[in-house]
Structures are given as structure tokens and as C-alpha cells.
Amino acid sequence: MVAETLGTEFCKVLEMLPDRRSLLLRTGVGWKAEMFDRATVPTGTDSQAGYALLSEEPVVVADFRTESRFNVLPLLHELGIVSGVTVIIRGREQSFGVLAVHTIRQRSFSLDDVNFLRSVANVLAAAMENQHAQNALGVSEKRLRSLVQSDLIGIIGWGHRRRHQRGERRVS
């Protein structure tokens, strides 16, 4: 939908890996299927995506052939990619990765194009935070179920009643 809306041949979602030194190609349009969940992109000034993360701003490139702010990945040249925009998928506490579009013709992306891409990245970030919260809730529910099904609850409950039966008081 993003590639179609912006009229680009390529779109990608890169997920930040735990080492925070590279991003993993998760999904997209225009890329070879075997690249998904395998191809990585370095962070820092070694890529447009990394540069966006460093600068904490969208990065618009009108012509990769003359780009000097960061290293251009050889794959972009091999695919004939000339222009692109990269925005951060930013969560509340950390960045999840980046969303990018690329085109094989030289193009000046507008502020509206960048804002559209940012909006989509914000929706992705909200979905990812929701998924993380759901996963955390599932883990908590599993722990609670495990405790309830174990004898540990009975032991804790019994010990609590025995102390009160002896007249012991807890000091706060």
C-alpha cells in the first residue's frame, strides 16, 4: 500500500536487531523473497537507514549517485535505485527500526510524502508496542496460572493464616 500510494518500486521495513548495530529486512515490496528475514543493513553512517537512526530525522535522498552523508549500499546501485526516503519506526522507549521507500527514477520527495511515511511508521510502532504488551501479558498470565496450579499458593496461604492464629502482627 505504501509503495503504491507513493508511486515507488521499492518499500521495506527493517527491524532493529538486539545488537543495535544492524537492521533485518522483515517485509517489503520489490525485494527478492529470499532476502526477507536474512538480509541485514548496518546502522551508523554505513547506510541510509542507519543515518536516519543517528540523525533521528527522516532522510530524503534525491540521487544516491551523488550522496555524501552516508555510505550507499551496493545493492541499491545493483537494483538501479536512485532516490528514496527513510523514516524511523519509533516506540516510546526505543526505535524498532525503519520504514523506507525507493524508486529507480530520480525524484524529489515532498513534505507530504515524508509525512505520509511517518504516519505509517507511527501506526507500525503502535502495533509493535501493542504486540510487545500482549506478549508480556501472556507471560504474566502463564506465571500466575502456574502459581495457582501449584501447591505454593496453599503453603503461602497456610503460613499466613497460622501467623494470625498465633496473634502475631506484622509491623509496617
Order of alpha helices (4+ residues) and beta strands (2+ residues): alpha-beta-beta-beta-alpha-beta-alpha-beta-beta-alpha-alpha
